[in-house]
Amino acid sequence: MVKTKLNIEGMSCEHCARAVKQAIESVAGVKGVAVDLVGRTAEFEMDKVDIAAVIAAVEEEGYRASL
């Protein structure tokens, strides 16, 4: 498992944090998602590194994600 932390832009409330968490969880192989609304980050573990898929899932929800 590879632990990864993303910076997330555009989150302003708990609804946003839940949407980001669900988007990340929807990517195959992702486990243990934790979203920090105040710190504007998301941490998770992946079986294989496909960070592009995670970033794309977050951006489809209308937020910006970066390493």
mmCIF file of the N, C-alpha and C atoms, coordinates in Angstrom:
data_MODEL
# 
_entry.id   MODEL 
# 
loop_
_atom_site.group_PDB 
_atom_site.id 
_atom_site.type_symbol 
_atom_site.label_atom_id 
_atom_site.label_alt_id 
_atom_site.label_comp_id 
_atom_site.label_asym_id 
_atom_site.label_entity_id 
_atom_site.label_seq_id 
_atom_site.pdbx_PDB_ins_code 
_atom_site.Cartn_x 
_atom_site.Cartn_y 
_atom_site.Cartn_z 
_atom_site.occupancy 
_atom_site.B_iso_or_equiv 
_atom_site.pdbx_formal_charge 
_atom_site.auth_seq_id 
_atom_site.auth_comp_id 
_atom_site.auth_asym_id 
_atom_site.auth_atom_id 
_atom_site.pdbx_PDB_model_num 
ATOM 1   N N  . MET A 1 1  ? 0.835   -1.180 0.000   1.00 0.00 ? 1  MET A N  1 
ATOM 2   C CA . MET A 1 1  ? 0.000   0.000  0.000   1.00 0.00 ? 1  MET A CA 1 
ATOM 3   C C  . MET A 1 1  ? 0.885   1.250  0.000   1.00 0.00 ? 1  MET A C  1 
ATOM 4   N N  . VAL A 1 2  ? 0.496   2.200  -0.801  1.00 0.00 ? 2  VAL A N  1 
ATOM 5   C CA . VAL A 1 2  ? 1.211   3.465  -0.894  1.00 0.00 ? 2  VAL A CA 1 
ATOM 6   C C  . VAL A 1 2  ? 0.335   4.548  -0.276  1.00 0.00 ? 2  VAL A C  1 
ATOM 7   N N  . LYS A 1 3  ? 0.863   5.259  0.712   1.00 0.00 ? 3  LYS A N  1 
ATOM 8   C CA . LYS A 1 3  ? 0.122   6.337  1.360   1.00 0.00 ? 3  LYS A CA 1 
ATOM 9   C C  . LYS A 1 3  ? 0.349   7.627  0.572   1.00 0.00 ? 3  LYS A C  1 
ATOM 10  N N  . THR A 1 4  ? -0.745  8.332  0.284   1.00 0.00 ? 4  THR A N  1 
ATOM 11  C CA . THR A 1 4  ? -0.674  9.533  -0.540  1.00 0.00 ? 4  THR A CA 1 
ATOM 12  C C  . THR A 1 4  ? -1.468  10.647 0.103   1.00 0.00 ? 4  THR A C  1 
ATOM 13  N N  . LYS A 1 5  ? -0.987  11.878 -0.048  1.00 0.00 ? 5  LYS A N  1 
ATOM 14  C CA . LYS A 1 5  ? -1.678  13.059 0.462   1.00 0.00 ? 5  LYS A CA 1 
ATOM 15  C C  . LYS A 1 5  ? -1.844  14.053 -0.679  1.00 0.00 ? 5  LYS A C  1 
ATOM 16  N N  . LEU A 1 6  ? -3.083  14.492 -0.893  1.00 0.00 ? 6  LEU A N  1 
ATOM 17  C CA . LEU A 1 6  ? -3.378  15.476 -1.920  1.00 0.00 ? 6  LEU A CA 1 
ATOM 18  C C  . LEU A 1 6  ? -3.818  16.786 -1.297  1.00 0.00 ? 6  LEU A C  1 
ATOM 19  N N  . ASN A 1 7  ? -3.489  17.876 -1.938  1.00 0.00 ? 7  ASN A N  1 
ATOM 20  C CA . ASN A 1 7  ? -4.041  19.176 -1.585  1.00 0.00 ? 7  ASN A CA 1 
ATOM 21  C C  . ASN A 1 7  ? -5.326  19.332 -2.379  1.00 0.00 ? 7  ASN A C  1 
ATOM 22  N N  . ILE A 1 8  ? -6.381  19.774 -1.713  1.00 0.00 ? 8  ILE A N  1 
ATOM 23  C CA . ILE A 1 8  ? -7.683  19.927 -2.356  1.00 0.00 ? 8  ILE A CA 1 
ATOM 24  C C  . ILE A 1 8  ? -8.118  21.381 -2.269  1.00 0.00 ? 8  ILE A C  1 
ATOM 25  N N  . GLU A 1 9  ? -8.415  21.973 -3.406  1.00 0.00 ? 9  GLU A N  1 
ATOM 26  C CA . GLU A 1 9  ? -8.902  23.362 -3.449  1.00 0.00 ? 9  GLU A CA 1 
ATOM 27  C C  . GLU A 1 9  ? -10.393 23.360 -3.756  1.00 0.00 ? 9  GLU A C  1 
ATOM 28  N N  . GLY A 1 10 ? -11.108 24.283 -3.132  1.00 0.00 ? 10 GLY A N  1 
ATOM 29  C CA . GLY A 1 10 ? -12.519 24.458 -3.432  1.00 0.00 ? 10 GLY A CA 1 
ATOM 30  C C  . GLY A 1 10 ? -13.465 23.913 -2.388  1.00 0.00 ? 10 GLY A C  1 
ATOM 31  N N  . MET A 1 11 ? -12.940 23.244 -1.352  1.00 0.00 ? 11 MET A N  1 
ATOM 32  C CA . MET A 1 11 ? -13.808 22.735 -0.293  1.00 0.00 ? 11 MET A CA 1 
ATOM 33  C C  . MET A 1 11 ? -14.133 23.868 0.667   1.00 0.00 ? 11 MET A C  1 
ATOM 34  N N  . SER A 1 12 ? -15.432 24.017 0.986   1.00 0.00 ? 12 SER A N  1 
ATOM 35  C CA . SER A 1 12 ? -15.814 25.081 1.913   1.00 0.00 ? 12 SER A CA 1 
ATOM 36  C C  . SER A 1 12 ? -16.735 24.612 3.035   1.00 0.00 ? 12 SER A C  1 
ATOM 37  N N  . CYS A 1 13 ? -17.175 23.339 2.992   1.00 0.00 ? 13 CYS A N  1 
ATOM 38  C CA . CYS A 1 13 ? -18.104 22.862 4.010   1.00 0.00 ? 13 CYS A CA 1 
ATOM 39  C C  . CYS A 1 13 ? -17.992 21.336 4.130   1.00 0.00 ? 13 CYS A C  1 
ATOM 40  N N  . GLU A 1 14 ? -18.722 20.793 5.094   1.00 0.00 ? 14 GLU A N  1 
ATOM 41  C CA . GLU A 1 14 ? -18.704 19.339 5.307   1.00 0.00 ? 14 GLU A CA 1 
ATOM 42  C C  . GLU A 1 14 ? -19.241 18.580 4.093   1.00 0.00 ? 14 GLU A C  1 
ATOM 43  N N  . HIS A 1 15 ? -20.214 19.161 3.411   1.00 0.00 ? 15 HIS A N  1 
ATOM 44  C CA . HIS A 1 15 ? -20.742 18.530 2.195   1.00 0.00 ? 15 HIS A CA 1 
ATOM 45  C C  . HIS A 1 15 ? -19.621 18.366 1.171   1.00 0.00 ? 15 HIS A C  1 
ATOM 46  N N  . CYS A 1 16 ? -18.805 19.395 1.019   1.00 0.00 ? 16 CYS A N  1 
ATOM 47  C CA . CYS A 1 16 ? -17.671 19.334 0.085   1.00 0.00 ? 16 CYS A CA 1 
ATOM 48  C C  . CYS A 1 16 ? -16.708 18.221 0.487   1.00 0.00 ? 16 CYS A C  1 
ATOM 49  N N  . ALA A 1 17 ? -16.398 18.151 1.775   1.00 0.00 ? 17 ALA A N  1 
ATOM 50  C CA . ALA A 1 17 ? -15.468 17.131 2.260   1.00 0.00 ? 17 ALA A CA 1 
ATOM 51  C C  . ALA A 1 17 ? -16.017 15.724 1.996   1.00 0.00 ? 17 ALA A C  1 
ATOM 52  N N  . ARG A 1 18 ? -17.320 15.524 2.209   1.00 0.00 ? 18 ARG A N  1 
ATOM 53  C CA . ARG A 1 18 ? -17.934 14.213 1.936   1.00 0.00 ? 18 ARG A CA 1 
ATOM 54  C C  . ARG A 1 18 ? -17.872 13.889 0.445   1.00 0.00 ? 18 ARG A C  1 
ATOM 55  N N  . ALA A 1 19 ? -18.120 14.890 -0.397  1.00 0.00 ? 19 ALA A N  1 
ATOM 56  C CA . ALA A 1 19 ? -18.086 14.661 -1.845  1.00 0.00 ? 19 ALA A CA 1 
ATOM 57  C C  . ALA A 1 19 ? -16.683 14.251 -2.290  1.00 0.00 ? 19 ALA A C  1 
ATOM 58  N N  . VAL A 1 20 ? -15.670 14.902 -1.747  1.00 0.00 ? 20 VAL A N  1 
ATOM 59  C CA . VAL A 1 20 ? -14.283 14.568 -2.082  1.00 0.00 ? 20 VAL A CA 1 
ATOM 60  C C  . VAL A 1 20 ? -13.962 13.153 -1.589  1.00 0.00 ? 20 VAL A C  1 
ATOM 61  N N  . LYS A 1 21 ? -14.370 12.836 -0.353  1.00 0.00 ? 21 LYS A N  1 
ATOM 62  C CA . LYS A 1 21 ? -14.108 11.505 0.197   1.00 0.00 ? 21 LYS A CA 1 
ATOM 63  C C  . LYS A 1 21 ? -14.760 10.429 -0.666  1.00 0.00 ? 21 LYS A C  1 
ATOM 64  N N  . GLN A 1 22 ? -16.013 10.623 -1.033  1.00 0.00 ? 22 GLN A N  1 
ATOM 65  C CA . GLN A 1 22 ? -16.710 9.639  -1.855  1.00 0.00 ? 22 GLN A CA 1 
ATOM 66  C C  . GLN A 1 22 ? -16.073 9.499  -3.235  1.00 0.00 ? 22 GLN A C  1 
ATOM 67  N N  . ALA A 1 23 ? -15.628 10.608 -3.803  1.00 0.00 ? 23 ALA A N  1 
ATOM 68  C CA . ALA A 1 23 ? -14.977 10.560 -5.114  1.00 0.00 ? 23 ALA A CA 1 
ATOM 69  C C  . ALA A 1 23 ? -13.694 9.728  -5.048  1.00 0.00 ? 23 ALA A C  1 
ATOM 70  N N  . ILE A 1 24 ? -12.903 9.950  -4.004  1.00 0.00 ? 24 ILE A N  1 
ATOM 71  C CA . ILE A 1 24 ? -11.650 9.205  -3.861  1.00 0.00 ? 24 ILE A CA 1 
ATOM 72  C C  . ILE A 1 24 ? -11.940 7.729  -3.602  1.00 0.00 ? 24 ILE A C  1 
ATOM 73  N N  . GLU A 1 25 ? -12.931 7.445  -2.751  1.00 0.00 ? 25 GLU A N  1 
ATOM 74  C CA . GLU A 1 25 ? -13.285 6.061  -2.451  1.00 0.00 ? 25 GLU A CA 1 
ATOM 75  C C  . GLU A 1 25 ? -13.799 5.311  -3.677  1.00 0.00 ? 25 GLU A C  1 
ATOM 76  N N  . SER A 1 26 ? -14.290 6.031  -4.666  1.00 0.00 ? 26 SER A N  1 
ATOM 77  C CA . SER A 1 26 ? -14.827 5.379  -5.864  1.00 0.00 ? 26 SER A CA 1 
ATOM 78  C C  . SER A 1 26 ? -13.740 4.813  -6.777  1.00 0.00 ? 26 SER A C  1 
ATOM 79  N N  . VAL A 1 27 ? -12.499 5.194  -6.553  1.00 0.00 ? 27 VAL A N  1 
ATOM 80  C CA . VAL A 1 27 ? -11.386 4.717  -7.375  1.00 0.00 ? 27 VAL A CA 1 
ATOM 81  C C  . VAL A 1 27 ? -10.950 3.344  -6.860  1.00 0.00 ? 27 VAL A C  1 
ATOM 82  N N  . ALA A 1 28 ? -10.862 2.383  -7.758  1.00 0.00 ? 28 ALA A N  1 
ATOM 83  C CA . ALA A 1 28 ? -10.480 1.010  -7.390  1.00 0.00 ? 28 ALA A CA 1 
ATOM 84  C C  . ALA A 1 28 ? -9.119  0.978  -6.705  1.00 0.00 ? 28 ALA A C  1 
ATOM 85  N N  . GLY A 1 29 ? -9.042  0.229  -5.608  1.00 0.00 ? 29 GLY A N  1 
ATOM 86  C CA . GLY A 1 29 ? -7.776  0.039  -4.904  1.00 0.00 ? 29 GLY A CA 1 
ATOM 87  C C  . GLY A 1 29 ? -7.506  1.039  -3.803  1.00 0.00 ? 29 GLY A C  1 
ATOM 88  N N  . VAL A 1 30 ? -8.376  2.040  -3.641  1.00 0.00 ? 30 VAL A N  1 
ATOM 89  C CA . VAL A 1 30 ? -8.175  3.065  -2.613  1.00 0.00 ? 30 VAL A CA 1 
ATOM 90  C C  . VAL A 1 30 ? -8.758  2.584  -1.294  1.00 0.00 ? 30 VAL A C  1 
ATOM 91  N N  . LYS A 1 31 ? -8.026  2.837  -0.203  1.00 0.00 ? 31 LYS A N  1 
ATOM 92  C CA . LYS A 1 31 ? -8.471  2.459  1.134   1.00 0.00 ? 31 LYS A CA 1 
ATOM 93  C C  . LYS A 1 31 ? -8.156  3.586  2.118   1.00 0.00 ? 31 LYS A C  1 
ATOM 94  N N  . GLY A 1 32 ? -8.891  3.632  3.215   1.00 0.00 ? 32 GLY A N  1 
ATOM 95  C CA . GLY A 1 32 ? -8.576  4.523  4.329   1.00 0.00 ? 32 GLY A CA 1 
ATOM 96  C C  . GLY A 1 32 ? -8.556  5.997  3.982   1.00 0.00 ? 32 GLY A C  1 
ATOM 97  N N  . VAL A 1 33 ? -9.597  6.492  3.355   1.00 0.00 ? 33 VAL A N  1 
ATOM 98  C CA . VAL A 1 33 ? -9.642  7.906  2.953   1.00 0.00 ? 33 VAL A CA 1 
ATOM 99  C C  . VAL A 1 33 ? -9.976  8.784  4.152   1.00 0.00 ? 33 VAL A C  1 
ATOM 100 N N  . ALA A 1 34 ? -9.184  9.837  4.355   1.00 0.00 ? 34 ALA A N  1 
ATOM 101 C CA . ALA A 1 34 ? -9.439  10.836 5.393   1.00 0.00 ? 34 ALA A CA 1 
ATOM 102 C C  . ALA A 1 34 ? -9.312  12.210 4.758   1.00 0.00 ? 34 ALA A C  1 
ATOM 103 N N  . VAL A 1 35 ? -10.382 13.006 4.859   1.00 0.00 ? 35 VAL A N  1 
ATOM 104 C CA . VAL A 1 35 ? -10.377 14.350 4.284   1.00 0.00 ? 35 VAL A CA 1 
ATOM 105 C C  . VAL A 1 35 ? -10.347 15.365 5.422   1.00 0.00 ? 35 VAL A C  1 
ATOM 106 N N  . ASP A 1 36 ? -9.442  16.333 5.331   1.00 0.00 ? 36 ASP A N  1 
ATOM 107 C CA . ASP A 1 36 ? -9.305  17.399 6.326   1.00 0.00 ? 36 ASP A CA 1 
ATOM 108 C C  . ASP A 1 36 ? -9.798  18.691 5.701   1.00 0.00 ? 36 ASP A C  1 
ATOM 109 N N  . LEU A 1 37 ? -11.003 19.114 6.076   1.00 0.00 ? 37 LEU A N  1 
ATOM 110 C CA . LEU A 1 37 ? -11.603 20.318 5.511   1.00 0.00 ? 37 LEU A CA 1 
ATOM 111 C C  . LEU A 1 37 ? -10.776 21.555 5.844   1.00 0.00 ? 37 LEU A C  1 
ATOM 112 N N  . VAL A 1 38 ? -10.362 21.705 7.092   1.00 0.00 ? 38 VAL A N  1 
ATOM 113 C CA . VAL A 1 38 ? -9.597  22.878 7.519   1.00 0.00 ? 38 VAL A CA 1 
ATOM 114 C C  . VAL A 1 38 ? -8.237  22.928 6.837   1.00 0.00 ? 38 VAL A C  1 
ATOM 115 N N  . GLY A 1 39 ? -7.553  21.793 6.801   1.00 0.00 ? 39 GLY A N  1 
ATOM 116 C CA . GLY A 1 39 ? -6.236  21.732 6.173   1.00 0.00 ? 39 GLY A CA 1 
ATOM 117 C C  . GLY A 1 39 ? -6.292  21.621 4.664   1.00 0.00 ? 39 GLY A C  1 
ATOM 118 N N  . ARG A 1 40 ? -7.500  21.374 4.139   1.00 0.00 ? 40 ARG A N  1 
ATOM 119 C CA . ARG A 1 40 ? -7.734  21.223 2.699   1.00 0.00 ? 40 ARG A CA 1 
ATOM 120 C C  . ARG A 1 40 ? -6.846  20.164 2.071   1.00 0.00 ? 40 ARG A C  1 
ATOM 121 N N  . THR A 1 41 ? -6.855  18.994 2.723   1.00 0.00 ? 41 THR A N  1 
ATOM 122 C CA . THR A 1 41 ? -6.082  17.864 2.222   1.00 0.00 ? 41 THR A CA 1 
ATOM 123 C C  . THR A 1 41 ? -6.925  16.591 2.269   1.00 0.00 ? 41 THR A C  1 
ATOM 124 N N  . ALA A 1 42 ? -6.459  15.598 1.554   1.00 0.00 ? 42 ALA A N  1 
ATOM 125 C CA . ALA A 1 42 ? -7.058  14.266 1.601   1.00 0.00 ? 42 ALA A CA 1 
ATOM 126 C C  . ALA A 1 42 ? -5.911  13.263 1.636   1.00 0.00 ? 42 ALA A C  1 
ATOM 127 N N  . GLU A 1 43 ? -5.986  12.311 2.560   1.00 0.00 ? 43 GLU A N  1 
ATOM 128 C CA . GLU A 1 43 ? -4.985  11.256 2.664   1.00 0.00 ? 43 GLU A CA 1 
ATOM 129 C C  . GLU A 1 43 ? -5.658  9.918  2.442   1.00 0.00 ? 43 GLU A C  1 
ATOM 130 N N  . PHE A 1 44 ? -4.944  9.016  1.803   1.00 0.00 ? 44 PHE A N  1 
ATOM 131 C CA . PHE A 1 44 ? -5.485  7.688  1.517   1.00 0.00 ? 44 PHE A CA 1 
ATOM 132 C C  . PHE A 1 44 ? -4.346  6.747  1.175   1.00 0.00 ? 44 PHE A C  1 
ATOM 133 N N  . GLU A 1 45 ? -4.677  5.464  1.110   1.00 0.00 ? 45 GLU A N  1 
ATOM 134 C CA . GLU A 1 45 ? -3.713  4.446  0.702   1.00 0.00 ? 45 GLU A CA 1 
ATOM 135 C C  . GLU A 1 45 ? -4.233  3.770  -0.551  1.00 0.00 ? 45 GLU A C  1 
ATOM 136 N N  . MET A 1 46 ? -3.306  3.343  -1.401  1.00 0.00 ? 46 MET A N  1 
ATOM 137 C CA . MET A 1 46 ? -3.666  2.666  -2.647  1.00 0.00 ? 46 MET A CA 1 
ATOM 138 C C  . MET A 1 46 ? -2.829  1.415  -2.812  1.00 0.00 ? 46 MET A C  1 
ATOM 139 N N  . ASP A 1 47 ? -3.458  0.386  -3.407  1.00 0.00 ? 47 ASP A N  1 
ATOM 140 C CA . ASP A 1 47 ? -2.731  -0.839 -3.730  1.00 0.00 ? 47 ASP A CA 1 
ATOM 141 C C  . ASP A 1 47 ? -1.681  -0.572 -4.802  1.00 0.00 ? 47 ASP A C  1 
ATOM 142 N N  . LYS A 1 48 ? -2.093  0.134  -5.828  1.00 0.00 ? 48 LYS A N  1 
ATOM 143 C CA . LYS A 1 48 ? -1.164  0.516  -6.891  1.00 0.00 ? 48 LYS A CA 1 
ATOM 144 C C  . LYS A 1 48 ? -1.322  2.014  -7.110  1.00 0.00 ? 48 LYS A C  1 
ATOM 145 N N  . VAL A 1 49 ? -0.289  2.663  -7.522  1.00 0.00 ? 49 VAL A N  1 
ATOM 146 C CA . VAL A 1 49 ? -0.325  4.103  -7.661  1.00 0.00 ? 49 VAL A CA 1 
ATOM 147 C C  . VAL A 1 49 ? -0.935  4.489  -9.006  1.00 0.00 ? 49 VAL A C  1 
ATOM 148 N N  . ASP A 1 50 ? -2.138  5.014  -8.970  1.00 0.00 ? 50 ASP A N  1 
ATOM 149 C CA . ASP A 1 50 ? -2.801  5.582  -10.143 1.00 0.00 ? 50 ASP A CA 1 
ATOM 150 C C  . ASP A 1 50 ? -3.376  6.926  -9.704  1.00 0.00 ? 50 ASP A C  1 
ATOM 151 N N  . ILE A 1 51 ? -2.468  7.803  -9.345  1.00 0.00 ? 51 ILE A N  1 
ATOM 152 C CA . ILE A 1 51 ? -2.859  9.092  -8.793  1.00 0.00 ? 51 ILE A CA 1 
ATOM 153 C C  . ILE A 1 51 ? -3.686  9.903  -9.785  1.00 0.00 ? 51 ILE A C  1 
ATOM 154 N N  . ALA A 1 52 ? -3.456  9.700  -11.076 1.00 0.00 ? 52 ALA A N  1 
ATOM 155 C CA . ALA A 1 52 ? -4.223  10.423 -12.097 1.00 0.00 ? 52 ALA A CA 1 
ATOM 156 C C  . ALA A 1 52 ? -5.711  10.091 -11.998 1.00 0.00 ? 52 ALA A C  1 
ATOM 157 N N  . ALA A 1 53 ? -6.032  8.845  -11.697 1.00 0.00 ? 53 ALA A N  1 
ATOM 158 C CA . ALA A 1 53 ? -7.433  8.438  -11.563 1.00 0.00 ? 53 ALA A CA 1 
ATOM 159 C C  . ALA A 1 53 ? -8.072  9.093  -10.351 1.00 0.00 ? 53 ALA A C  1 
ATOM 160 N N  . VAL A 1 54 ? -7.329  9.208  -9.265  1.00 0.00 ? 54 VAL A N  1 
ATOM 161 C CA . VAL A 1 54 ? -7.851  9.851  -8.053  1.00 0.00 ? 54 VAL A CA 1 
ATOM 162 C C  . VAL A 1 54 ? -8.072  11.342 -8.307  1.00 0.00 ? 54 VAL A C  1 
ATOM 163 N N  . ILE A 1 55 ? -7.098  11.996 -8.910  1.00 0.00 ? 55 ILE A N  1 
ATOM 164 C CA . ILE A 1 55 ? -7.230  13.423 -9.210  1.00 0.00 ? 55 ILE A CA 1 
ATOM 165 C C  . ILE A 1 55 ? -8.407  13.662 -10.148 1.00 0.00 ? 55 ILE A C  1 
ATOM 166 N N  . ALA A 1 56 ? -8.561  12.820 -11.151 1.00 0.00 ? 56 ALA A N  1 
ATOM 167 C CA . ALA A 1 56 ? -9.677  12.960 -12.094 1.00 0.00 ? 56 ALA A CA 1 
ATOM 168 C C  . ALA A 1 56 ? -11.022 12.798 -11.376 1.00 0.00 ? 56 ALA A C  1 
ATOM 169 N N  . ALA A 1 57 ? -11.123 11.868 -10.445 1.00 0.00 ? 57 ALA A N  1 
ATOM 170 C CA . ALA A 1 57 ? -12.370 11.650 -9.706  1.00 0.00 ? 57 ALA A CA 1 
ATOM 171 C C  . ALA A 1 57 ? -12.718 12.878 -8.869  1.00 0.00 ? 57 ALA A C  1 
ATOM 172 N N  . VAL A 1 58 ? -11.722 13.469 -8.232  1.00 0.00 ? 58 VAL A N  1 
ATOM 173 C CA . VAL A 1 58 ? -11.951 14.668 -7.417  1.00 0.00 ? 58 VAL A CA 1 
ATOM 174 C C  . VAL A 1 58 ? -12.358 15.833 -8.315  1.00 0.00 ? 58 VAL A C  1 
ATOM 175 N N  . GLU A 1 59 ? -11.684 15.995 -9.438  1.00 0.00 ? 59 GLU A N  1 
ATOM 176 C CA . GLU A 1 59 ? -11.967 17.113 -10.325 1.00 0.00 ? 59 GLU A CA 1 
ATOM 177 C C  . GLU A 1 59 ? -13.331 16.971 -11.004 1.00 0.00 ? 59 GLU A C  1 
ATOM 178 N N  . GLU A 1 60 ? -13.806 15.739 -11.196 1.00 0.00 ? 60 GLU A N  1 
ATOM 179 C CA . GLU A 1 60 ? -15.152 15.534 -11.748 1.00 0.00 ? 60 GLU A CA 1 
ATOM 180 C C  . GLU A 1 60 ? -16.213 16.065 -10.788 1.00 0.00 ? 60 GLU A C  1 
ATOM 181 N N  . GLU A 1 61 ? -15.892 16.118 -9.509  1.00 0.00 ? 61 GLU A N  1 
ATOM 182 C CA . GLU A 1 61 ? -16.821 16.643 -8.506  1.00 0.00 ? 61 GLU A CA 1 
ATOM 183 C C  . GLU A 1 61 ? -16.746 18.167 -8.400  1.00 0.00 ? 61 GLU A C  1 
ATOM 184 N N  . GLY A 1 62 ? -15.814 18.777 -9.124  1.00 0.00 ? 62 GLY A N  1 
ATOM 185 C CA . GLY A 1 62 ? -15.720 20.238 -9.141  1.00 0.00 ? 62 GLY A CA 1 
ATOM 186 C C  . GLY A 1 62 ? -14.663 20.827 -8.240  1.00 0.00 ? 62 GLY A C  1 
ATOM 187 N N  . TYR A 1 63 ? -13.753 20.002 -7.735  1.00 0.00 ? 63 TYR A N  1 
ATOM 188 C CA . TYR A 1 63 ? -12.685 20.482 -6.856  1.00 0.00 ? 63 TYR A CA 1 
ATOM 189 C C  . TYR A 1 63 ? -11.356 20.298 -7.578  1.00 0.00 ? 63 TYR A C  1 
ATOM 190 N N  . ARG A 1 64 ? -10.345 20.969 -7.106  1.00 0.00 ? 64 ARG A N  1 
ATOM 191 C CA . ARG A 1 64 ? -9.014  20.858 -7.715  1.00 0.00 ? 64 ARG A CA 1 
ATOM 192 C C  . ARG A 1 64 ? -8.105  20.080 -6.775  1.00 0.00 ? 64 ARG A C  1 
ATOM 193 N N  . ALA A 1 65 ? -7.406  19.094 -7.310  1.00 0.00 ? 65 ALA A N  1 
ATOM 194 C CA . ALA A 1 65 ? -6.514  18.261 -6.508  1.00 0.00 ? 65 ALA A CA 1 
ATOM 195 C C  . ALA A 1 65 ? -5.106  18.302 -7.083  1.00 0.00 ? 65 ALA A C  1 
ATOM 196 N N  . SER A 1 66 ? -4.121  18.330 -6.174  1.00 0.00 ? 66 SER A N  1 
ATOM 197 C CA . SER A 1 66 ? -2.724  18.307 -6.598  1.00 0.00 ? 66 SER A CA 1 
ATOM 198 C C  . SER A 1 66 ? -1.873  17.661 -5.518  1.00 0.00 ? 66 SER A C  1 
ATOM 199 N N  . LEU A 1 67 ? -0.718  17.165 -5.934  1.00 0.00 ? 67 LEU A N  1 
ATOM 200 C CA . LEU A 1 67 ? 0.225   16.569 -4.969  1.00 0.00 ? 67 LEU A CA 1 
ATOM 201 C C  . LEU A 1 67 ? 0.931   17.643 -4.181  1.00 0.00 ? 67 LEU A C  1 
# 
